[in-house]
Amino acid sequence: MDTMWTLIAGMLVFFMNLGFATVESGLCRAKNTATILAKNFIVFAASSIAFLVLGWGLMFGDGNPFFGTQGLWFVGGADNSPAMGDAYKGVYSSINWTGVPLWTKFFFQLVFAGTAATIVSGAVAERIKFGAFYIFTFLMVGIIYPITGHWIWGGGWLAKLGLFDFAGSTVVHSVGGWAALAGIIVLGPRIGKYSKDGRVLPIPGHSLALATIGVFVLWFGWFGFNPGSTMAADAGAIGRIAVATNTAGAAAAISASITAPCAFVSIPSSLIIGLMAGFLVVVAVLFFDKIKIDDPVGATSVHLVCGVFGTLCVGLFAQEHFTPNTTGNGLFFGGGAGLLMKQLIGVVGVGAFVFIISLIFWKIIAVTIGIRVSAEEEMEGLDIGEHGNVAYPDFVVKSSNI
């Protein structure tokens, strides 16, 4: 039952790739739809290879406080049989807390890694070269994501410090958000997004229907993302985590901010967290536009800002009796500021590393193969220039200066 639950939850998280694809394509222009769909299709394929070849070992292999050094390429156990059960308990000890088979652990963690990479896709949409995004995905899932993941979920320095992130507000959301922010800065805004006098010029997406379908798919997928992070059919926990996830999502009208604390907080607390996140994400969108950070789908607002907020909420709203011998009580429940400070250290440490290393990788890509399409191709749409195809061949596309 534990194995079946974990696999089904992982499949729900995989299904979120469809949600990201429809949200991103719906919120962008029709002339870029084929490219966006292709990016969302290839991002999980690239993530799968990168995580298998390198990412898993760096993240969960035993090693030092910063990255795994054992179990790279699944080498180091007593045998290499398909089951790989107890033979690898001394290699990936940080994930021995769940008793499901190794490949089940791997699959569930893989879909999380793919989600972090997918976050970047929407933020850099409508002006990035397909090849540049492809290369960054390998770097993201092979190096950036697993190193920071090791710090928190792999027994690294933040785990030893006492940071808690149950399902990935920092590990997945803010890591993806920081990498996306670095990419946006290197790319620059889309042509026509900001006027010479600094005004924000809206660039509407082409299909609210697609975007709405995507939001519902993502909401549905989060019932695998959060409750599935028990990696066990824990009857006492998965229902409460699912309701906490839904309550926060309903209160905020978006499922983006309850990922770290969902196992540690009460249902009333999840309602408050969601209400606060719903306000915060709107403020973040306006702020990023004001400083000319052009994010077509609001990924930095949803995943970076609300991911940071969700991580800090553990330090504010955690109640020890939900998960005894873990977090202790947060600030609002008499636990003092100790847990909140640990969460804050994690936010700053992960943010600094991911943003700086992502910025370096983006810059290297920019000066080698190039990162941005030409102005002519951007105006025409990336579908023709990057793929020689369009998503809507029978539609008449109106001319536009953007």
SULNORJO-V835164 format. One record per helix or strand of 2 or more residues. SS is the DSSP state (H for helix, E for strand). FROM is the first residue (numbers start at 1). LEN is the number of residues. If there is no record, write none. Layout:
<<SS FROM LEN> <SS FROM LEN>>
This chain:
<<H 2 26> <H 30 31> <H 72 3> <H 86 3> <H 93 3> <H 102 22> <H 130 24> <H 157 5> <H 169 19> <H 208 18> <H 227 4> <H 238 15> <H 267 24> <H 299 19> <H 320 3> <H 331 3> <H 338 31> <H 375 6> <H 382 6>>
